[in-house]
Every structure is written in structure tokens, then in C-alpha cells.
Amino acid sequence: MKNTNIGIANLVVSNRLKDSYFNHNMIDESKKLTTDFFDVVKSSPILQLEFKVFNNLENKTIENDLIATRYIDNNIKLFEVYTIQEIDAEREKLNDFLLENVVPKITNADYDTKRIDLYNAIDALITESLNDYNKVDVDNIQESFEIVLNHIKTPKTQTLTENVESKSVSEDVIEIAITKFNEKYDSLNESDKNLLKTLIKANKTEKQELLESYKSDCLTILERVDKDADESKNSKIANAIRKIKEMKYNSKTANNDIIGLHEFKKELL
């Protein structure tokens, strides 16, 4: 079997971790799998480059054909210092992270087929650029290039390999889920799980709306608190109201801010 590319391997590992958390099944095993996966990538200059290039071509938006074409070419040229054999040798390390029989099943409902098509197109451009002259498949290059070019020219509502805020395939939300909820996962309710699912799929506009919604809910609850309480309590309430009102959408902290408000709201109710 052909060695997998970084895009598909990352998708499989990330989906497995997300499914484990949402279904409360084999969480420790999936966490270890994810940690081991990124350790392997970080230890390999070739896999690091591949991860970067897949992310670049997946998340970039350039509407101009000429500039987009140049951007694709410049990314693919980064592999010129390596041979296909060297790349395959490093990619072989990723096969251990694929689930059994995942390749035949990779197009099922659990995976975004457009992602798979994009990853395979990027893979083809890298491979064909390094092929011997007599092995180059011109049709494959043309078809793959069109897939990548059309993707880059399409405005992004959410990311694939990495999210817009530069985290791997919703890794930011997964990491928050691990660090913020890990110690009390047994007590996670449906509201908690639904919020994490929403954050994983949400684009910038949806996150902004979600943040404002939680701010509004928390402020409404706080402003209904008995004003006859002692001075110390009133001071804390006033301080909390002030901090919430000052909160602005920040792409780097949005997920943490929303989850923090979600937790705060639960404490208030």
C-alpha cells in the first residue's frame, strides 16, 4: 500500500481523538496516539515541511489566478531538495497511526471527501514534481493542480488541516477539551459536548456570535443578582460585569473565552 500523506494521517488521528472525547471511549489511547503522531512529525524535517505545505495550500485564499498559481508552485518547489524515496521513507512512519483498513473507508460519512481529494491532489503535485521525466503523469498534474487552484481561490469559512488561528485540524479546541475538561470528563453534560462540537465546526462569524450570546447570558444573570448583598459580593459582581463587557473577539483566545463564559454561566445558574 502506498504510504499515506500528512493530510490524511492528520485527519484520521484528529477524528479519532474527537470521537473518543465525544463518545467517552478509549480517551487515553487516543490522546497517546495524537501525542505520538505530533512527536513523529516534529522529529522529521520532511514531515514538518509537508505539514506546513499542506496547511499553506489548504488555508490560503488568493482570488487572482496568476498569484495563486505562483503560490502553489512556490510551495511545491520546497520539496526539490528531497527525493521521492526520502519522502516515502518518512511518510512510512505515518502508517502506524492509521486505523485498520482506513484507506478503503476513508470516503465514508466520517470523513470529508473534499478534504481527501485536496490532500491527494497536493500529494500528487509533490510526487509528480519529483518523478523521473519518463514517469511524469501530465494529466494527473493538470487535474490535481486544478483541484488545488480552485480550493485556494475559494473563500474559506473554516479550515481543514489547521484552523485559521494556526492550530492543527481543530487541535486548538481538542487541546482545550483535554486541558479544561480532562479532570472532570465524567461530569460533562450534553451542553458541554455540544459546545465543543460547535466550536470545532464554527467559522469566525459563528464564534463571534457565540461569544456575544454567552456574554449577554452571563450579564443578564449577573444583573439580576440581589443588589442588597454585602459590599464585597457587590464589588465582585461589578468587577465580573465590567470584565465581561470589555471582552472583545480575539481569534487567538476565542475558544478559551467562549468555554470560560460557558463554565461561568453554569456556575451562576
ABEGO torsion letter per residue (X at the ends): XBBBBAAAAAAAAAAAAAAAAAAGBGAAAAAAAAAAAAAAAAABAAAAAAAAAAAAAAABBBABAAAAAAAAAAAAAAAAABBAAAAAAAAAAAAAABBBGAAAAAABAABBAAAAAAAAAAAAAAAAAABBAAABBAAAAAAAAAAAAAAAABBBABBBABBAAGBBGGAAAAAAAAAAAAAAAAABBAAAAAAAAAAAABBAAAAAAAAAAAAAAAAAAAAABBAABBAAAAAAAAAAAAAAAABBBBAAAAAAAAAAAAAAAAAAX
